[in-house]
Amino acid sequence: MHVPFCLSLCPYCDFVVYAGRSARGPAARVGDYLAALAAELDLRADALDASGVGARPLRSVYLGGGTPSLLPPAEVARLLDQVRRRFGIEDGAEVTLEANPGPDERGDLTGFVAAGVTRLSLGAQSMEASELRRLGRRHAPGDVLAAVAEARRAGIGSVSVDVLYDVPGQTEATWRHTLGVLLDAGVDHVSAYALTLDDPDAEGLTGPLGDHLPTRPGARAWRERARAGQDDDRAAELYLLADELLARYGLQWYELSNWARPGHASRHNLAYWHHDAYEALGPGAHAFDGGPLRRWNAARLDGYISALLPATPAATSTLSTASAASAASAASAATAAPAEGRTRDASPRLPPGGEERLDPATFAAEEAMLGLRLAEGIGPEIAARPAVARALDWARGHGLLEDGEGGRIRLSLRGRLLSNEVFSRIA
């Protein structure tokens, strides 16, 4: 479930995010959004029931963003109750909430645990104040440590942090400091991502049915300046340093950008890399039926809300998360009678978006590339496919592969650094 609200926008971020007045205050759109999300959840469950496939109880639920920790715990509990009612949630399932570390953003962690959250993913990004400022982050390094400590006191069993490398001005010393402080704090999982400065407009992803929002002029200018301060060789050195330090603290890599203590790998993200089926709700969210159909919602919030709450003009909504009425009640009220001046059908409908059907060759290539992202690698049956086998022969000749258990094949450490070269040959 994507929660597309933040208190401010970071210039490097390409996620679907609405900030400022949309996120907090009298003009906030969070309440209408939650009502729309509840409506989409029911429609998606209805569609699955009607298909005859039926839902299996979920192994994981992920509230991503944006900043889902801006939600009141009561709303998180309500959403999880609705998921449990319509889809089912396995006993012991992983329930992740993303949060920003700042004191005005991380929310009520004790309340989130009571609502059913078992895992917290913190957007730390750096433990250097100068790098955080450069990245446009609102929090300070000490806020990250405070959030980790608060999560432990609240009883959250698994704490993950996201960090960025290849940040302009970053050095080996600042990267070592960031990782060392977080590891000393006892985090269970680290996701380390190279700062990637894409151009979704140029890639054609920001149209009316696209899954990205247009890049703001200020963010575009920031990215152009930032690219000049990036360096591929330095990025590779920082990756190698991360792999060494994290292993020293007992976190083993299990996916190209992810390391975890035993038992703390993200079950939710493993579903993506294992090519499993997953449902997805909210603007810009992607779903997959396990093959061959992939589906996405358009990124535009107006279109999302007006489709699911057709009697509630999104532009004039004043419902906030502080409203005494629950978002579910708001959805019911919104669809019961059209707003003044509206004369269309008030029945909720699925939001705009798109879909693609993977042909067998594309499906097979994707399965191989996703599998090679993992430390477990791919099995002989996938490796033997002709297009995959040709790419693997090339990769083995360049020292990019190593043999795993049971005849499996995985990327070597050098192969992890050059994984895109391998994937391009598979695709």
LOKOL-460675 format. One record per residue (C-alpha): residue number from 1; residue in three letters; x, y, z. Coordinates in Angstrom, 3 decimals, always signed. Layout:
<recs>
REC num residuo     east    north       up
REC NUM     ALA        X        Y        Z
...
</recs>
This chain:
<recs>
REC num residuo     east    north       up
REC   1     MET   +0.000   +0.000   +0.000
REC   2     HIS   +1.561   +3.246   -1.171
REC   3     VAL   +1.056   +6.303   +1.040
REC   4     PRO   +2.088   +9.235   -1.177
REC   5     PHE   +2.587  +12.021   +1.373
REC   6     CYS   +5.719  +13.683   +2.755
REC   7     LEU   +6.293  +16.894   +4.665
REC   8     SER   +8.797  +17.973   +2.003
REC   9     LEU  +10.181  +16.667   -1.296
REC  10     CYS  +13.774  +15.480   -1.636
REC  11     PRO  +15.312  +16.567   -4.963
REC  12     TYR  +16.572  +13.083   -5.893
REC  13     CYS  +13.304  +11.245   -5.166
REC  14     ASP  +11.295   +9.755   -8.043
REC  15     PHE   +8.586   +8.129   -5.917
REC  16     VAL   +5.001   +9.342   -6.209
REC  17     VAL   +4.917  +11.973   -3.462
REC  18     TYR   +2.679  +14.913   -2.584
REC  19     ALA   +4.074  +17.266   +0.029
REC  20     GLY   +3.408  +20.424   +1.993
REC  21     ARG   -0.254  +21.389   +2.306
REC  22     SER   -1.362  +18.086   +0.763
REC  23     ALA   +0.251  +16.175   +3.637
REC  24     ARG   -0.602  +18.214   +6.718
REC  25     GLY   -2.929  +21.038   +7.750
REC  26     PRO   -6.491  +22.128   +6.936
REC  27     ALA   -6.087  +21.452   +3.199
REC  28     ALA   -4.526  +18.011   +3.665
REC  29     ARG   -5.725  +15.345   +1.261
REC  30     VAL   -4.770  +12.389   +3.428
REC  31     GLY   -8.291  +11.659   +4.640
REC  32     ASP   -9.802  +11.478   +1.157
REC  33     TYR   -6.824   +9.421   +0.050
REC  34     LEU   -7.354   +6.882   +2.835
REC  35     ALA  -11.025   +6.612   +1.924
REC  36     ALA  -10.053   +6.023   -1.710
REC  37     LEU   -7.455   +3.448   -0.667
REC  38     ALA  -10.100   +1.560   +1.320
REC  39     ALA  -12.360   +1.592   -1.730
REC  40     GLU   -9.581   +0.298   -4.004
REC  41     LEU   -8.743   -2.454   -1.545
REC  42     ASP  -12.331   -3.708   -1.662
REC  43     LEU  -12.495   -3.496   -5.456
REC  44     ARG   -9.227   -5.405   -5.880
REC  45     ALA  -10.411   -8.089   -3.443
REC  46     ASP  -13.748   -8.302   -5.260
REC  47     ALA  -11.934   -8.760   -8.590
REC  48     LEU   -9.781  -11.519   -7.165
REC  49     ASP  -12.826  -13.269   -5.718
REC  50     ALA  -14.670  -12.969   -9.037
REC  51     SER  -11.709  -14.451  -10.918
REC  52     GLY  -12.179  -17.736   -9.112
REC  53     VAL   -8.524  -17.719   -8.025
REC  54     GLY   -9.256  -16.530   -4.517
REC  55     ALA   -6.789  -14.915   -2.173
REC  56     ARG   -4.255  -16.860   -0.153
REC  57     PRO   -3.446  -15.329   +3.248
REC  58     LEU   -0.665  -12.805   +2.798
REC  59     ARG   +2.859  -13.532   +3.993
REC  60     SER   +3.650   -9.840   +4.125
REC  61     VAL   +2.057   -6.410   +4.053
REC  62     TYR   +4.135   -3.331   +3.238
REC  63     LEU   +3.128   +0.285   +3.819
REC  64     GLY   +5.527   +2.308   +1.708
REC  65     GLY   +5.742   +5.892   +0.646
REC  66     GLY   +6.027   +8.712   +0.878
REC  67     THR   +5.973   +8.724   +4.644
REC  68     PRO   +3.395   +6.242   +5.986
REC  69     SER   +4.514   +7.052   +9.528
REC  70     LEU   +2.607  +10.340   +9.175
REC  71     LEU   -0.602   +8.305   +9.509
REC  72     PRO   -2.260   +7.931  +12.920
REC  73     PRO   -1.897   +4.372  +14.291
REC  74     ALA   -5.684   +4.029  +14.281
REC  75     GLU   -5.703   +4.427  +10.490
REC  76     VAL   -2.920   +1.884  +10.077
REC  77     ALA   -4.874   -0.531  +12.284
REC  78     ARG   -8.019   +0.047  +10.230
REC  79     LEU   -6.200   -0.621   +6.968
REC  80     LEU   -4.626   -3.806   +8.312
REC  81     ASP   -7.995   -4.966   +9.649
REC  82     GLN   -9.505   -4.459   +6.201
REC  83     VAL   -6.625   -6.364   +4.566
REC  84     ARG   -7.114   -9.177   +7.055
REC  85     ARG  -10.838   -9.256   +6.386
REC  86     ARG  -10.618   -9.196   +2.579
REC  87     PHE   -7.352  -11.029   +1.846
REC  88     GLY   -6.271  -12.706   +5.065
REC  89     ILE   -2.887  -12.299   +6.760
REC  90     GLU   -0.850  -15.307   +7.875
REC  91     ASP   +0.013  -15.713  +11.528
REC  92     GLY   +3.527  -14.357  +11.970
REC  93     ALA   +3.381  -12.367   +8.736
REC  94     GLU   +5.846   -9.543   +8.195
REC  95     VAL   +4.129   -6.131   +8.370
REC  96     THR   +6.489   -3.305   +7.392
REC  97     LEU   +6.027   +0.429   +7.834
REC  98     GLU   +8.354   +2.948   +6.211
REC  99     ALA   +9.229   +6.006   +8.301
REC 100     ASN  +11.365   +9.106   +8.198
REC 101     PRO  +13.513   +9.479  +11.334
REC 102     GLY  +12.635  +13.063  +12.300
REC 103     PRO  +10.650  +13.539  +15.526
REC 104     ASP   +7.755  +15.095  +13.604
REC 105     GLU   +7.745  +12.346  +10.975
REC 106     ARG   +8.404   +8.971  +12.612
REC 107     GLY   +5.011   +8.914  +14.303
REC 108     ASP   +3.788   +6.854  +17.239
REC 109     LEU   +5.894   +3.700  +17.020
REC 110     THR   +4.251   +2.105  +20.053
REC 111     GLY   +0.874   +2.726  +18.451
REC 112     PHE   +2.052   +1.188  +15.178
REC 113     VAL   +3.143   -1.976  +17.007
REC 114     ALA   -0.297   -2.185  +18.619
REC 115     ALA   -1.790   -1.803  +15.130
REC 116     GLY   +0.173   -4.842  +13.921
REC 117     VAL   +3.457   -3.484  +12.530
REC 118     THR   +6.397   -5.879  +13.025
REC 119     ARG   +9.130   -4.240  +10.935
REC 120     LEU  +10.281   -0.622  +10.574
REC 121     SER  +12.174   +0.699   +7.531
REC 122     LEU  +13.886   +4.021   +8.264
REC 123     GLY  +15.021   +6.429   +5.547
REC 124     ALA  +18.355   +7.309   +7.182
REC 125     GLN  +20.333   +7.921   +3.923
REC 126     SER  +23.417   +9.229   +5.771
REC 127     MET  +24.787   +9.832   +9.261
REC 128     GLU  +26.711  +12.913   +8.092
REC 129     ALA  +24.904  +16.217   +8.653
REC 130     SER  +26.468  +17.832   +5.572
REC 131     GLU  +25.342  +14.974   +3.317
REC 132     LEU  +21.817  +15.092   +4.700
REC 133     ARG  +21.635  +18.809   +3.941
REC 134     ARG  +22.984  +18.202   +0.444
REC 135     LEU  +20.292  +15.569   -0.116
REC 136     GLY  +17.524  +17.868   +1.099
REC 137     ARG  +16.676  +15.678   +4.092
REC 138     ARG  +14.831  +17.194   +7.062
REC 139     HIS  +16.306  +15.040   +9.842
REC 140     ALA  +19.645  +15.097  +11.664
REC 141     PRO  +21.934  +12.092  +12.323
REC 142     GLY  +20.859  +11.967  +15.959
REC 143     ASP  +17.229  +11.573  +14.890
REC 144     VAL  +18.100   +8.254  +13.262
REC 145     LEU  +19.618   +6.890  +16.458
REC 146     ALA  +16.643   +8.167  +18.454
REC 147     ALA  +14.248   +6.453  +16.059
REC 148     VAL  +16.130   +3.134  +16.293
REC 149     ALA  +16.091   +3.307  +20.095
REC 150     GLU  +12.410   +4.228  +20.144
REC 151     ALA  +11.591   +1.339  +17.818
REC 152     ARG  +13.320   -1.078  +20.180
REC 153     ARG  +11.436   +0.300  +23.177
REC 154     ALA   +8.186   -0.016  +21.244
REC 155     GLY   +8.864   -3.705  +20.606
REC 156     ILE   +9.494   -3.611  +16.858
REC 157     GLY  +11.297   -6.847  +16.136
REC 158     SER  +13.154   -5.874  +12.968
REC 159     VAL  +14.661   -2.465  +12.182
REC 160     SER  +15.997   -1.669   +8.711
REC 161     VAL  +17.729   +1.451   +7.412
REC 162     ASP  +18.168   +2.793   +3.894
REC 163     VAL  +21.476   +4.521   +3.091
REC 164     LEU  +22.828   +6.163   -0.068
REC 165     TYR  +26.299   +6.071   -1.587
REC 166     ASP  +27.852   +7.893   -4.534
REC 167     VAL  +26.476  +11.091   -3.005
REC 168     PRO  +28.337  +14.196   -4.246
REC 169     GLY  +30.990  +15.153   -1.713
REC 170     GLN  +30.873  +11.769   +0.000
REC 171     THR  +34.193  +10.149   +0.910
REC 172     GLU  +35.310   +6.753   +2.102
REC 173     ALA  +35.621   +8.214   +5.601
REC 174     THR  +32.068   +9.619   +5.690
REC 175     TRP  +30.647   +6.373   +4.255
REC 176     ARG  +32.553   +4.313   +6.814
REC 177     HIS  +31.232   +6.611   +9.552
REC 178     THR  +27.624   +6.275   +8.360
REC 179     LEU  +27.745   +2.493   +8.297
REC 180     GLY  +29.708   +2.196  +11.534
REC 181     VAL  +27.301   +4.349  +13.553
REC 182     LEU  +24.267   +2.465  +12.263
REC 183     LEU  +25.848   -0.930  +12.860
REC 184     ASP  +26.880   +0.072  +16.372
REC 185     ALA  +23.241   +1.021  +16.944
REC 186     GLY  +22.324   -2.607  +16.250
REC 187     VAL  +20.134   -2.312  +13.159
REC 188     ASP  +19.022   -5.643  +11.708
REC 189     HIS  +18.967   -4.818   +8.009
REC 190     VAL  +20.701   -2.343   +5.707
REC 191     SER  +19.628   -1.374   +2.197
REC 192     ALA  +22.499   +0.480   +0.479
REC 193     TYR  +21.606   +2.128   -2.809
REC 194     ALA  +23.751   +4.084   -5.236
REC 195     LEU  +22.236   +7.529   -5.701
REC 196     THR  +20.430   +7.173   -9.025
REC 197     LEU  +19.356  +10.316  -10.858
REC 198     ASP  +16.904   +9.177  -13.506
REC 199     ASP  +14.783  +11.310  -15.825
REC 200     PRO  +11.243   +9.876  -15.782
REC 201     ASP  +10.047  +12.599  -18.158
REC 202     ALA  +12.557  +11.543  -20.829
REC 203     GLU  +11.607   +7.905  -20.265
REC 204     GLY   +7.950   +8.673  -20.997
REC 205     LEU   +6.729   +7.694  -17.528
REC 206     THR   +4.980  +10.930  -16.528
REC 207     GLY   +1.974  +11.119  -18.882
REC 208     PRO   -1.640  +10.999  -17.666
REC 209     LEU   -1.468   +7.212  -17.231
REC 210     GLY   +2.209   +7.092  -16.249
REC 211     ASP   +3.405   +5.740  -12.922
REC 212     HIS   +5.686   +8.739  -12.180
REC 213     LEU   +5.049  +12.421  -11.594
REC 214     PRO   +6.796  +15.091  -13.706
REC 215     THR  +10.143  +16.210  -12.315
REC 216     ARG  +10.021  +19.669  -10.769
REC 217     PRO  +12.365  +22.270  -12.320
REC 218     GLY  +14.291  +22.710   -9.058
REC 219     ALA  +14.814  +18.965   -8.726
REC 220     ARG  +15.935  +18.715  -12.347
REC 221     ALA  +18.541  +21.443  -11.801
REC 222     TRP  +19.716  +19.777   -8.577
REC 223     ARG  +20.171  +16.453  -10.369
REC 224     GLU  +22.192  +18.019  -13.155
REC 225     ARG  +24.566  +19.528  -10.606
REC 226     ALA  +24.710  +16.297   -8.581
REC 227     ARG  +25.643  +14.119  -11.579
REC 228     ALA  +28.814  +16.144  -11.984
REC 229     GLY  +29.875  +15.068   -8.483
REC 230     GLN  +29.332  +11.332   -8.995
REC 231     ASP  +32.008   +8.799   -9.899
REC 232     ASP  +31.519   +5.142  -10.910
REC 233     ASP  +34.897   +4.001   -9.583
REC 234     ARG  +34.287   +5.634   -6.205
REC 235     ALA  +30.806   +4.089   -6.109
REC 236     ALA  +32.327   +0.626   -6.646
REC 237     GLU  +34.856   +1.204   -3.854
REC 238     LEU  +32.115   +2.288   -1.461
REC 239     TYR  +30.049   -0.777   -2.324
REC 240     LEU  +32.995   -3.066   -1.576
REC 241     LEU  +33.591   -1.273   +1.720
REC 242     ALA  +29.940   -1.711   +2.669
REC 243     ASP  +30.042   -5.435   +1.904
REC 244     GLU  +33.138   -5.844   +4.077
REC 245     LEU  +31.879   -3.814   +7.043
REC 246     LEU  +28.397   -5.284   +7.063
REC 247     ALA  +29.754   -8.845   +6.994
REC 248     ARG  +32.041   -7.980   +9.908
REC 249     TYR  +28.962   -7.053  +11.941
REC 250     GLY  +27.093  -10.216  +11.010
REC 251     LEU  +24.928   -8.844   +8.186
REC 252     GLN  +25.207  -10.972   +5.061
REC 253     TRP  +24.259   -9.824   +1.594
REC 254     TYR  +21.216  -11.593   +0.240
REC 255     GLU  +20.335   -9.224   -2.632
REC 256     LEU  +22.473   -6.791   -4.624
REC 257     SER  +21.614   -3.820   -2.391
REC 258     ASN  +20.532   -5.576   +0.799
REC 259     TRP  +22.249   -7.109   +3.824
REC 260     ALA  +20.601   -8.601   +6.906
REC 261     ARG  +21.211  -10.443  +10.137
REC 262     PRO  +19.938  -14.039  +10.054
REC 263     GLY  +16.149  -14.054  +10.036
REC 264     HIS  +15.805  -10.365   +9.118
REC 265     ALA  +15.805  -10.390   +5.304
REC 266     SER  +12.805   -8.518   +3.923
REC 267     ARG  +10.236  -11.179   +3.140
REC 268     HIS   +8.200   -8.658   +1.209
REC 269     ASN  +11.002   -7.665   -1.153
REC 270     LEU  +12.040  -11.285   -1.582
REC 271     ALA   +8.605  -11.875   -3.103
REC 272     TYR   +9.509   -9.420   -5.892
REC 273     TRP  +12.850  -11.069   -6.568
REC 274     HIS  +11.316  -14.554   -6.473
REC 275     HIS   +8.802  -13.447   -9.121
REC 276     ASP   +5.886  -14.180   -6.796
REC 277     ALA   +2.444  -12.636   -7.161
REC 278     TYR   +1.684   -9.463   -5.226
REC 279     GLU   -1.181   -7.001   -4.984
REC 280     ALA   -0.584   -3.247   -4.933
REC 281     LEU   -2.718   -0.243   -4.001
REC 282     GLY   -2.299   +3.517   -4.359
REC 283     PRO   -1.006   +5.985   -6.980
REC 284     GLY   +1.960   +4.634   -8.936
REC 285     ALA   +1.709   +1.187   -7.326
REC 286     HIS   +2.597   -1.909   -9.387
REC 287     ALA   +0.987   -5.349   -9.039
REC 288     PHE   +1.926   -8.709  -10.564
REC 289     ASP   -0.147  -11.882  -10.880
REC 290     GLY   +2.884  -14.179  -10.917
REC 291     GLY   +2.845  -14.248  -14.707
REC 292     PRO   +2.298  -12.994  -17.224
REC 293     LEU   +0.295   -9.864  -16.246
REC 294     ARG   +1.758   -6.733  -14.641
REC 295     ARG   -0.514   -3.826  -13.705
REC 296     TRP   +0.057   -0.292  -12.430
REC 297     ASN   -1.954   +2.652  -11.175
REC 298     ALA   -1.385   +6.102  -12.636
REC 299     ALA   +0.525   +8.508  -10.400
REC 300     ARG   -1.944  +11.412  -10.429
REC 301     LEU   -3.727  +11.779   -7.089
REC 302     ASP   -6.702  +13.684   -8.521
REC 303     GLY   -7.533  +10.875  -10.918
REC 304     TYR   -7.072   +8.267   -8.229
REC 305     ILE   -9.405   +9.930   -5.734
REC 306     SER  -12.063  +10.964   -8.243
REC 307     ALA  -12.308   +7.401   -9.598
REC 308     LEU  -12.651   +5.781   -6.196
REC 309     LEU  -14.652   +8.558   -4.493
REC 310     PRO  -16.555   +9.904   -7.493
REC 311     ALA  -18.866  +12.089   -5.418
REC 312     THR  -16.004  +13.813   -3.573
REC 313     PRO  -14.313  +16.565   -5.613
REC 314     ALA  -10.657  +16.029   -4.730
REC 315     ALA   -9.764  +19.678   -5.172
REC 316     THR  -12.234  +20.840   -2.526
REC 317     SER  -11.835  +18.072   +0.031
REC 318     THR  -11.091  +19.184   +3.592
REC 319     LEU  -11.118  +15.842   +5.416
REC 320     SER   -7.896  +15.294   +7.377
REC 321     THR   -6.511  +12.345   +9.283
REC 322     ALA   -7.456  +14.144  +12.469
REC 323     SER  -11.122  +13.927  +11.512
REC 324     ALA  -13.283  +12.086  +14.014
REC 325     ALA  -14.846  +10.080  +11.191
REC 326     SER  -12.771   +7.193   +9.936
REC 327     ALA  -11.656   +7.149   +6.324
REC 328     ALA  -13.885   +4.126   +5.745
REC 329     SER  -16.887   +6.127   +6.904
REC 330     ALA  -15.810   +8.932   +4.603
REC 331     ALA  -15.752   +6.522   +1.687
REC 332     SER  -19.250   +5.316   +2.505
REC 333     ALA  -20.565   +8.851   +2.810
REC 334     ALA  -18.830   +9.984   -0.353
REC 335     THR  -20.386   +7.259   -2.454
REC 336     ALA  -23.845   +7.581   -0.901
REC 337     ALA  -24.763  +10.902   -2.568
REC 338     PRO  -23.109  +13.102   -5.174
REC 339     ALA  -21.579  +16.370   -4.067
REC 340     GLU  -23.363  +19.563   -5.039
REC 341     GLY  -23.108  +20.195   -8.759
REC 342     ARG  -22.070  +16.607   -9.594
REC 343     THR  -24.432  +14.503  -11.692
REC 344     ARG  -22.456  +11.373  -12.482
REC 345     ASP  -22.638   +7.810  -11.207
REC 346     ALA  -21.358   +7.705   -7.625
REC 347     SER  -20.147   +4.084   -7.728
REC 348     PRO  -16.413   +3.694   -7.073
REC 349     ARG  -14.386   +2.345   -9.980
REC 350     LEU  -10.815   +1.186  -10.306
REC 351     PRO   -8.325   +4.026  -10.772
REC 352     PRO   -6.690   +4.826  -14.118
REC 353     GLY   -3.470   +3.064  -14.992
REC 354     GLY   -2.124   +0.479  -17.374
REC 355     GLU   -0.974   -3.086  -17.770
REC 356     GLU   +1.423   -5.187  -19.796
REC 357     ARG   +1.386   -8.865  -20.617
REC 358     LEU   +4.862  -10.405  -20.633
REC 359     ASP   +5.598  -12.686  -23.554
REC 360     PRO   +7.325  -15.980  -22.664
REC 361     ALA  +10.804  -14.738  -23.621
REC 362     THR  +10.485  -11.557  -21.571
REC 363     PHE   +9.068  -13.462  -18.608
REC 364     ALA  +11.957  -15.944  -18.711
REC 365     ALA  +14.583  -13.197  -18.986
REC 366     GLU  +13.034  -11.266  -16.111
REC 367     GLU  +12.953  -14.382  -13.936
REC 368     ALA  +16.663  -14.966  -14.575
REC 369     MET  +17.666  -11.356  -13.899
REC 370     LEU  +15.658  -11.150  -10.680
REC 371     GLY  +17.093  -14.456   -9.498
REC 372     LEU  +20.654  -13.348  -10.184
REC 373     ARG  +20.122  -10.337   -7.934
REC 374     LEU  +19.961  -12.786   -5.024
REC 375     ALA  +22.764  -14.490   -3.146
REC 376     GLU  +20.957  -17.790   -3.701
REC 377     GLY  +21.251  -17.271   -7.476
REC 378     ILE  +19.370  -19.283  -10.085
REC 379     GLY  +18.887  -23.010  -10.536
REC 380     PRO  +20.071  -25.167  -13.430
REC 381     GLU  +16.680  -25.139  -15.154
REC 382     ILE  +16.751  -21.337  -15.525
REC 383     ALA  +20.459  -21.219  -16.340
REC 384     ALA  +19.984  -23.742  -19.176
REC 385     ARG  +17.585  -21.548  -21.164
REC 386     PRO  +19.418  -20.629  -24.403
REC 387     ALA  +19.384  -16.827  -24.042
REC 388     VAL  +20.355  -17.073  -20.378
REC 389     ALA  +23.039  -19.690  -21.029
REC 390     ARG  +24.741  -17.502  -23.663
REC 391     ALA  +24.851  -14.546  -21.256
REC 392     LEU  +26.147  -16.749  -18.439
REC 393     ASP  +28.909  -18.167  -20.629
REC 394     TRP  +30.089  -14.619  -21.320
REC 395     ALA  +29.823  -13.690  -17.631
REC 396     ARG  +31.743  -16.764  -16.478
REC 397     GLY  +34.515  -15.970  -18.927
REC 398     HIS  +34.909  -12.568  -17.280
REC 399     GLY  +34.900  -13.855  -13.695
REC 400     LEU  +31.427  -12.541  -12.922
REC 401     LEU  +29.879  -15.820  -11.719
REC 402     GLU  +30.474  -18.412   -9.048
REC 403     ASP  +28.864  -21.752   -8.224
REC 404     GLY  +26.457  -21.984   -5.336
REC 405     GLU  +24.828  -24.906   -3.573
REC 406     GLY  +22.868  -27.560   -5.440
REC 407     GLY  +24.143  -26.578   -8.871
REC 408     ARG  +22.926  -23.020   -8.528
REC 409     ILE  +24.768  -20.114  -10.151
REC 410     ARG  +25.159  -16.676   -8.653
REC 411     LEU  +27.073  -13.465   -9.229
REC 412     SER  +30.567  -13.191   -7.796
REC 413     LEU  +31.516  -10.042   -5.910
REC 414     ARG  +32.969   -8.657   -9.138
REC 415     GLY  +29.767   -9.745  -10.888
REC 416     ARG  +27.676   -7.786   -8.427
REC 417     LEU  +29.598   -4.648   -9.372
REC 418     LEU  +28.998   -5.358  -13.073
REC 419     SER  +25.536   -6.907  -12.790
REC 420     ASN  +23.999   -4.547  -15.358
REC 421     GLU  +26.437   -5.879  -17.951
REC 422     VAL  +25.167   -9.404  -17.288
REC 423     PHE  +21.502   -8.373  -17.234
REC 424     SER  +21.770   -6.452  -20.503
REC 425     ARG  +22.964   -9.611  -22.227
REC 426     ILE  +20.119  -11.682  -20.778
REC 427     ALA  +17.531   -9.099  -21.838
</recs>
